[in-house]
Amino acid sequence: MTTRPVRRSRFPGFPSILVPLAALAVLGVSCGGGGGDAGPAAGGGAAATKPPARITLGAYTTPREAYGEILPLFRKAWREQAGQDLTFEESYLGSGAQSRAICEGFEADLVALSLEADVDRIVEAGLITHDWKDNSTRGMVSTSIVAFAVRKGNPKGVRDWADLAKPGLQVLTPNPRTSGGAMWNVLALLGAARRGFVEGVPAGDEAAANEFLRRVLRNVTVMDKGARESITNFEKGVGDVAITYENEILVGRDRGLDYEMVIPRSTILIENPVALIDASVDKHGTRDATAGLIAFLRGREAQEVFARHGLRSVDPGVAAAHAAQYPPVQDLFSAEFFGGWRAIVPAIFGEQGVYSVAIGELQK
């Protein structure tokens, strides 16, 4: 395990921290492709004709298993299309922690994070110089929603956001300073309250919505560094309810765990971006292969893998094929409800932001 010092954040409200880099798992995988939205074409057993290369992936923790399936598929496809063998190094951290690690010297070629603001931090650091959103999915490769994991039989009767403020309820949610999932959780709660989907909070009453956030935060007993660590804690028996990604709950249930999922009436659409890091791919000579991997991630084969791992697909055909697995939400809103991530970071998570003020008051 190595530790990299982190400079002062370029985004207000995110103090300097020491970011521990996860151990890098090295896989024998071939990847690649050019630009555009079409993934590598299928072919038959072409021999490698180019020197091998290594792509380093810096990702958030939640889709680890999905990437474990996708990367070998892309390796095979890239070898057949481009005649090149690839290996992969994979690092998984909370989205915010991963973004900071890259800004401070971790030379990932490709970043796959929980939210747009964490990619923007890398852009601000001068490491991404192209328009990473200039493609058919605006840079996104998967989506999800914020939902609740509750114990079998839902003994605490958690049905919607208002229930999370019940006295004595033990709530788990990660730390927004390191976890993108935690930031989505806060936005889902605040958005539902401001949109009139929390009993006792009138629509449009920001002061009442902010007070509701404080009431829920009083019930938070554990703030883990990432969404995966948070749901793992819940699986170990900690807490009554975990606010988390829908896909984390679906994956846990597929593994035979007996907790249940509650989808609130109003929740946020989580959009997960990927981006090529110009400074790294040019240094490593991996631009073509990394661009090919991004194209492959948007293609049907990879989108099917994401869907099987609980993530909602950005491919309309794949999304339609898996519609039964992903029920509709009564009131589904996006980050644009708050004005987009450029507005969200200072207004909610900055030093004087809604969340920062609320958690600061509770920690006094």
Backbone hydrogen bonds, N-H to C=O, Kabsch-Sander energy under -0.5 kcal/mol:
donor,donor_aa,acceptor,acceptor_aa,energy
2,T,21,L,-0.5
4,R,19,V,-1.5
6,V,17,I,-0.7
9,S,14,F,-0.6
14,F,11,F,-1.3
19,V,4,R,-1.5
19,V,17,I,-0.6
21,L,2,T,-1.9
25,A,23,A,-0.7
25,A,90,E,-1.6
26,V,24,L,-0.6
27,L,25,A,-0.5
27,L,88,F,-2.7
29,V,27,L,-1.1
29,V,86,L,-0.7
45,G,43,G,-0.7
49,T,83,G,-3.4
50,K,83,G,-2.6
53,A,85,D,-2.1
55,I,87,T,-2.7
57,L,55,I,-0.6
57,L,89,E,-3.5
58,G,56,T,-0.5
58,G,110,L,-2.8
59,A,57,L,-0.6
59,A,91,S,-3.1
60,Y,112,A,-1.9
61,T,93,L,-0.8
64,R,61,T,-1.5
67,Y,63,P,-2.4
68,G,64,R,-1.7
69,E,65,E,-1.0
69,E,66,A,-0.9
70,I,66,A,-2.4
71,L,67,Y,-2.3
73,L,69,E,-1.2
74,F,70,I,-2.5
75,R,71,L,-2.4
76,K,72,P,-2.0
77,A,73,L,-2.1
78,W,74,F,-3.1
79,R,75,R,-2.1
80,E,76,K,-2.0
81,Q,77,A,-2.1
82,A,78,W,-3.4
83,G,78,W,-0.6
83,G,79,R,-1.4
84,Q,78,W,-0.6
85,D,50,K,-0.5
87,T,53,A,-2.0
88,F,27,L,-2.3
89,E,55,I,-2.3
90,E,25,A,-1.4
91,S,57,L,-2.5
93,L,59,A,-2.2
96,G,178,T,-0.8
97,A,178,T,-1.6
98,Q,94,G,-2.9
99,S,95,S,-2.4
100,R,96,G,-2.2
101,A,97,A,-2.3
102,I,98,Q,-2.1
103,C,99,S,-2.0
104,E,100,R,-1.6
105,G,102,I,-1.5
106,F,101,A,-2.4
107,E,105,G,-0.7
108,A,106,F,-1.9
109,D,56,T,-2.1
110,L,56,T,-2.0
111,V,275,A,-2.5
112,A,58,G,-2.3
113,L,273,P,-1.8
118,D,115,L,-1.0
119,V,115,L,-0.8
119,V,116,E,-0.7
120,D,116,E,-2.5
121,R,117,A,-1.6
122,I,118,D,-0.8
122,I,119,V,-0.5
123,V,119,V,-2.0
124,E,120,D,-2.8
125,A,121,R,-1.3
126,G,123,V,-2.0
127,L,122,I,-1.9
128,I,122,I,-0.7
129,T,127,L,-0.6
132,W,130,H,-1.3
134,D,131,D,-1.8
135,N,133,K,-2.0
138,R,135,N,-1.6
140,M,137,T,-1.9
141,V,272,N,-2.7
142,S,272,N,-1.0
143,T,312,R,-2.4
144,S,270,I,-1.9
146,V,268,I,-0.9
147,A,244,T,-2.8
148,F,262,V,-2.7
149,A,242,A,-2.6
150,V,148,F,-0.5
150,V,260,E,-2.6
151,R,240,D,-0.8
154,N,151,R,-2.8
157,G,154,N,-2.0
159,R,157,G,-0.8
163,D,160,D,-1.2
164,L,161,W,-1.9
165,A,162,A,-1.4
166,K,163,D,-1.6
169,L,166,K,-1.8
171,V,169,L,-0.7
171,V,219,N,-2.6
172,L,241,V,-2.4
173,T,222,V,-1.5
175,N,224,D,-2.7
178,T,175,N,-1.7
179,S,175,N,-2.5
183,M,179,S,-1.2
184,W,180,G,-2.2
185,N,181,G,-2.2
186,V,182,A,-2.2
187,L,183,M,-2.3
188,A,184,W,-2.7
189,L,185,N,-2.2
190,L,186,V,-2.7
191,G,187,L,-2.9
192,A,188,A,-2.3
193,A,189,L,-2.1
194,R,190,L,-2.9
195,R,191,G,-1.9
196,G,193,A,-1.4
197,F,192,A,-2.9
198,V,201,V,-0.5
201,V,198,V,-2.3
204,G,194,R,-3.1
205,D,202,P,-1.9
206,E,204,G,-1.2
209,A,205,D,-2.2
210,N,206,E,-2.7
211,E,207,A,-2.0
212,F,208,A,-2.0
213,L,209,A,-2.0
214,R,210,N,-1.8
215,R,211,E,-2.1
216,V,212,F,-2.1
217,L,213,L,-2.6
218,R,214,R,-1.8
219,N,215,R,-0.5
219,N,216,V,-1.5
220,V,217,L,-1.2
221,T,171,V,-2.3
221,T,219,N,-0.5
222,V,171,V,-0.9
224,D,222,V,-0.5
230,S,226,G,-1.9
231,I,227,A,-2.3
232,T,228,R,-2.1
233,N,229,E,-2.0
234,F,230,S,-1.9
235,E,231,I,-2.4
236,K,232,T,-1.2
237,G,234,F,-1.9
238,V,233,N,-1.9
240,D,170,Q,-2.7
241,V,170,Q,-1.7
242,A,149,A,-2.1
243,I,172,L,-2.7
244,T,147,A,-2.6
244,T,242,A,-0.6
246,E,145,I,-2.5
249,I,245,Y,-1.2
250,L,246,E,-2.2
251,V,247,N,-2.5
252,G,248,E,-2.0
253,R,249,I,-2.5
254,D,250,L,-2.1
255,R,251,V,-1.2
256,G,253,R,-1.7
257,L,252,G,-2.0
260,E,150,V,-3.1
262,V,148,F,-2.5
267,T,331,D,-1.9
269,L,333,F,-3.0
270,I,144,S,-2.9
270,I,268,I,-0.7
272,N,142,S,-2.7
274,V,139,G,-2.4
275,A,111,V,-2.1
277,I,109,D,-2.8
278,D,276,L,-0.8
279,A,127,L,-2.2
280,S,277,I,-0.7
281,V,277,I,-2.4
282,D,278,D,-2.0
283,K,279,A,-1.1
284,H,280,S,-2.7
285,G,281,V,-1.4
286,T,281,V,-1.8
287,R,281,V,-0.7
290,T,286,T,-2.6
291,A,287,R,-2.7
292,G,33,G,-1.3
292,G,288,D,-2.2
293,L,289,A,-2.0
294,I,290,T,-2.1
295,A,291,A,-2.1
296,F,292,G,-2.3
297,L,293,L,-2.3
298,R,294,I,-1.1
299,G,295,A,-0.6
299,G,296,F,-1.0
302,A,296,F,-0.6
303,Q,299,G,-2.3
304,E,300,R,-2.2
305,V,301,E,-1.3
306,F,302,A,-2.5
307,A,303,Q,-2.3
308,R,304,E,-2.0
309,H,305,V,-1.2
309,H,306,F,-0.6
310,G,307,A,-1.4
311,L,306,F,-2.4
312,R,143,T,-2.5
314,V,141,V,-0.5
319,A,315,D,-2.9
320,A,316,P,-2.3
321,A,317,G,-1.9
322,H,318,V,-1.5
323,A,320,A,-1.2
325,Q,322,H,-1.4
326,Y,322,H,-0.8
326,Y,323,A,-0.9
331,D,265,R,-2.4
333,F,267,T,-1.9
333,F,331,D,-0.6
337,F,334,S,-1.8
338,F,335,A,-1.5
339,G,336,E,-1.5
340,G,335,A,-2.0
343,A,340,G,-0.9
344,I,340,G,-2.2
345,V,341,W,-2.2
347,A,343,A,-2.0
348,I,344,I,-2.9
349,F,344,I,-1.1
349,F,345,V,-1.1
350,G,345,V,-0.7
350,G,346,P,-0.5
353,G,350,G,-2.0
354,V,347,A,-2.1
355,Y,348,I,-1.7
356,S,348,I,-1.2
357,V,353,G,-2.7
358,A,354,V,-2.0
359,I,355,Y,-2.9
360,G,356,S,-2.0
361,E,357,V,-2.1
362,L,358,A,-1.7
363,Q,359,I,-1.4
364,K,361,E,-0.8
